[in-house]
């Protein structure tokens, strides 16, 4: 247990915009130790904040400023318990870093297709607690879709083990899905059983330039027709987002930097390299004929493919280098994406002249990171203080008008908890509150997250 010294790794959020104060930090090494800690805290009515890799973006895994909350870090629980080849599953502790889980699956000859920019730091428990998405959602779904079982410690300190890895278990309410995406407010995930897949025979990666979002959506439709289930990645990136990569990481080569949008496509083929290349060639030929792309480059090696993905994954880092910004993790029906971007771009430019839009994301599943940078030369802190609430309202209102969601893969945390009553139905919120009351009547697990603002708001350093 840690109570003194530098605890900032546990009390500052990933974006370094918010910090809290912990009564203590506990680091259990097993599920039984987690349960023991929870029982003591339940008896003393001390609230707990579960924490994985602390890579979240909505302030959902750090304590408030009261100094009365305990951070329960799962970072010591890193074991890969089992890889079951016949069942195509792997079971691992919640504190296992995602990249280590990917590598363990690969060593066993399998593929864990959950992949996101923070995979070198984020943990399996955190991925499931927030129902993380990433770049492979188009083919394999969010973290929820890859999970076949969980081990949970309840707010009363009881252990529920459901790690069997069954694909069919129709014996009542699905507690696994209830816990996934609940952000540590209903239970603490201590282990999980995930799906793995055979390693693909071939990966093909291409970068295409498109004139607008409508063309990108058209390209997606052609890619889905031509590649079918082998299409595993489809990322769209705006010109300004890519210009930040060029500016802050000049060693990275951005293909077609003058294009309005770049699209990164990936195919994972289980038949042969020749089959994958033939499908890709047909796709690009049809897209050129349809006029939805103006040029494209196909990676000729794994190193080139990794280089293209490195450009895409460097956008958030480049934006951070540019300065403080307003992040939006939104979901819009793909069919409405072009109209949303066109109208919301115009609305924001009219409201805050000169504002710069860092527009990129997982177009294949309708998830857009629609981020907002201050005008060139403006003070970032002053910009956030003056315009963040206005810009959030304009963006979220537009999301609602286009039948979208204000959180696609990052969760709600405390940043968006106060927004839910405006953008989610009252019936849905009441059902969620009833579930919270039934499972955690003393509100000791991650209080203030998802359903309500914390009693002691987290300090903001903007």
N, C-alpha and C positions, 0 to 999 in steps of 0.2 A: 504494500500500500504506500502511495506517495502523498504526502501532505505539504511538503516544503520544497524549496528549490524552484527551478524553472519548469513550470508545468504548461508552458505556452503551446507545446505540441498537442496537448489535449484540450486546451481552453480557447485557442484561436481557430477560427474556421479556415478552410482551404484558401479562400480568396483574400484572407488577411484584412477583411473589412469589419469583422466583428470579433469580440472576445468576451468570454465569461469568466467566472471565478468558481473553482471547484472546492467543495468541502474536503474531498480527497479523490485520488485516482486509484482504483483497484484493478489488478491485472491477474485474474484467475487463469489457471492453467488447464482446467478441465470443466466439463459440464457440471460435475458434482460440486466443484468449487463455485461456479456461477450460482447454482441453486442455493448453496450455503450463504453466499453474500446477499442474495435476494431475500432469503428468509429473515436474516438479521435486519435488513433495511425495512422489510414489510412490518416487522414487529415494532420498529422504532419510528415508523412512518416517515422514512427518509427517501426522497425521490432519487431515481437512478436515470442516468443518460447513457444508453448503450452506444458504443463507438467501435467502428472497425478501423479502416484506414484513414478516417477523417478527411476524405476527399470530396465530401458532398458540397453542393453549390447553393443550398437553400437554408443553411444554418439549422440543420436537423440533428447534429451530433456533438454539439458543444454545450456546456452548462450555461445557465443564465447568470446574472450578476449578483445573485443573492448570497453566494458562498454556502448554500445549504444543499446543493445537489452533488451526488457522487457520480463521477464518470466511471463506467464499467467498460474497460478496454479489453477487447478480445484478441489483441495482437499476439499474445503468447500461444494461442490455440491455432496452430498452423499445420497440423498433421493431415496427410492424405491417408485416410483409413483403409480404403480399398478401391481397386479398379476391377470391375467385374465385366470381363470381356463378353461372356455369353449373354449377359443382360444388357450390355452396352450402357453401363452406368459407372460413375465414380462417386465415392462417399468421402467427404472431407470436412475438416473443422471449419467453423465460420471465420476464423482469423486467417485462413490461408489466402495469401495474395493471389489475385486472379492470374497473373502471369505465371506464378509457380504452379497453379492448377493446370494451366494450358500446357506447360512443359512436362508435368507428370503424365498427363494424358498422351502427349506425343511420345514420351519414352516407352509407354505401354503399347504404342502403335495405333493410337486413336486421336480423335480431334474434338476438342471442346470449343465450339464456335462462338462463345461469348467473347466479344472483343470491344474495347473502348479505350479512349486516349489515356485514362488514368490506370490502365491495367497493371502497371509496375508498382502501384501503391494501394489501390483499392482492394477490398477483401470480399470474399464470397458472401459473408453474412451481410455486409453493407449493400452488395449488389442485389441481394434478394429483398432486404428490408426496404429498398427504394424501387424495386422492380426495374433495375437498370436496363437500358436499351443497348446502344452501340451500333456498330457498322454492319452486323450480320442479321439484324432484326427482320429484314425483308424476307429471308429464307427460313430462319430458325426461331423467330419471335424474341420477345423480351426475356429477361432472366426467368420470369414466371413460367414461360413455356419450356424451359430447359430443366425445370426442377421436378423431380418425381417424389421427393420426400424431405422432411425436415425433422430436426430435433429441437425442441423448444423448452425454455424455462418460463413458466408462467409468473404473473405478478405475485403469486402466493409462494413461489419457490418450488413448485412441483415440476417434474420433468416429464414432458410428453415426447416419446420416441416414435417417429413415423418414417423410418429410413429404409423401409423394405425395397423401395424402387419399383413398386408395382405400377404398371401402366393402366390397370383397371382395378378400382376398389370403390364400389358403389354402395358404401355402408354408412350413409348419412352425410351430414354437412362436411364440406371439404375444408378442414382446418388449415391445411397447407396453404391454400389460396387465400384464406382469410389473413394469414400472417404475412404472406409476401406482399410488399408494398405498404405495410402498416407502419413503417419507419420506427420500429421499436416501441410503439405505443401500446401494443397488445401482448407482446411476448418477446423474449430475447432468443434469437436464432443462434444455436450453438454448433450445429452441423447440418449438412445438406447432402442429398443424393441427387446428382445431376446426370442428364443424358450425355453420352458421348457418341461419336459417329466414326465410321471408318475414315481413314485419311483419304482425301480426294486424290485422284490420279494426276490431275492437272489443275493449275490455277491460271487463268488468263485475266490480265488487267489492262484496261485502256483508259485514256483521258480524252474526252471529246469537248470541243468548244461549241456552245449553243448561243443563239442571239438573245434569248429571253427565257423566262420561266415556262411559258406556254410550250416552247420548243423542247425544253427539258422534260416536261410531262409527256409530250408526244414521243420522245426518245425512250422514256420509261415503258410506254405501252409496246413499242416495237421490241425492246429488250425482253419484256416478259413473254411476248409471243415467240420470239426466236430462241431464247435461252431456257424458258420454262423454269423448272425448279433449280437449275444450275446457276441462276442469277442470285448471287449472294451479297452483292454490294452495289448501291447506287447512291452516290453522294453528289450534291449540288453545292457549288461555291461561287459566290459573287466576286466580281472584279476587285472591289475594294478590300474584301477579306483576303484575297490572294495578294493584293499589293502590300498588305501589312507583313505577310510572310517574306516577300522580296525585300522589304525595307529593313526588317529586324533580323532576318536570317539570310543574308545575301549569298551564302554558300549553297542554299537550296535552289534548285532550278524549277521554276514554275512554268509549265507548258502553256503556250498561247496566252501570255499575260495580258494582252489587249482585248481578249474575248470578254463579252458581257458576263458570261457564266462559264465555268468549267464543270464538267460532269466526270466523276470517277466511277467506272463500272468494273465489277469483278465477277468472274464466273468460276465456280468450283465444280469440276467435272469428275464423275466417277467412272467414265467409260475409257477415254484415251485422250492423249494430247491432240491427236489428229482430229478427233471428234470436237473437242473444245475449240480448236482453231477454226474449223470449218463453220461452226455456229457463229463465232465472233465475226468472221469475215462476212457472212451473210447479213448479220446484224448491221455492221457498219455500212455495207453497200446499200441496204434498204434505207438506212437513216440518211445517207447522203442524197439518195434519190428523192426522199421525202422533203429534203431541205431543212430538217430539224437540227442537223449539225453542219458546220462549215469546215471542220478539219478534225483530225484525231490522230493519236499516236498509241501504238500497242506496245506494252513492255515486252522485250525480247528475252528477259532473264528475271530471275527472282530478285536480284539486286535492283533492277530497274523498277519492278513492281513495288518493292519496299520503299524506293525513293519517291514514287508517286504518292503512296499512302503517307509517307512522312510529311510531305507538303500539306496534305489534308489535315493531319493530326497536329500540325504546328500552328494552325489558325488560332486556337484559344491562347496559346503561349504568345503569339505575336500581338494579339489584341491586348493581353496583359502588359506587354512591353510598351504599347502605345499609351497606356494610362487607364485610369478608372473608367468603367463602362457599366452600362445597364444590360443585364443578361435576360433573355427570354427563351425559355424552353417550351415551345408551343407545338400543338398538333392540329393540323388542318386536313380535311378531306383532300386527297390528291387532286381530285377534279376541280376543286375550288382554290387551289394554291396560287395559280397565276393571278387571279382576280384579287385575292387577299394581298399579295405582295404589291401589286400595282396601286391599289387603293390606300393601303396602310403607309407605303412609302410617301405618297403624296400628302397624306394627313400629317405625318410627322414633319415633313419638310415645311409645310405651311405653319405648323405650330412652333417649331424651333428651326428657323432658317439656318442652313449650313450644317445641320446634324448629319453625321456619317453613319451609314447602315452596314453592319457586318453581318451579312446574310449568308448562312451556310447550313448544311445539315443533311439529314437522312431522307431525301425526297422519296425514296422508295416506299417508306412507311408513313409519310406525311409529317415527319418530325422536323421542324425548322428551328434552328438557333438564330433567332431574329434579334441580334444584339445592336445596341445603340452607343456610338462613340460621340463625344462632344465635338463641336465644330473645331476646325483646325486652329491651333493657337490658344484655345480657351482653357481655363483652369478646370481640371477634371473634378476636383472636390466641389467647387462652386457649382459646376454644371449639375452634379448629382443632387446637391442640396436644393437647387432651384427647380429642377425639371424632372427628377426621377418619378415622383408620384404622378405628375401629369402624363408623362410618357407611358408609364405602366397602365394607367387608365385608358389611354387611347389605344394601346396595343391590345389589352385584354377585352375592351369593348368590341374591337374589330374581330378578335378571335371568337367571341360569343356570336357575333353577327354571322360569321361563316361556319357556325356549328362545330367549333373546335374546342380544344382544352388548353387551359393556361399552364398545365404541366404535363409534358409528354414522357420524360424519362428521369428527371431530376428529383421528383417528389414535391412535397408541399413544405415540409420543415416548419420553421417559424416565419420565414419571409413571406409566404403566401397564405398562411393560415387565416389572416384577417380578410383575405380576398375571397375565400370560398363562398361565404354567404351571398356574394354578389354574382358568382359565376357557376354555382352548382345548385341543384334544386333543393328546396327546403325538405322535401321528403327524403332525399338521399342523405342529407346531413343529419336528420333526425334518426334514421336507421343507424348511421355510423356512431352517433352519440350513444345510442342504446347498446350497441355492441361494446363500446369502450366502457360504459358503466357496468355492464355485466361481467366483463373480464378483469377490469382494473378499477374497482369501485373507489379506491382511495387515490386514484390518479397519480400513481407513483412512477409509472413507466413513461419517460420522455414527456413530461407534462408541457403543455403549451404548443406541442407540435401537431400538425394536421388540422385539429379541430378548434384550436383557440390560441389566442395570444398568451405568452407567458406572463405570469404576474410580475416578474422582474425582467423587463426587456433587455436584450443583449446590447451592450454598448456598440455603437457604430462609429467606425473611423473612416469617414468619407472625405 
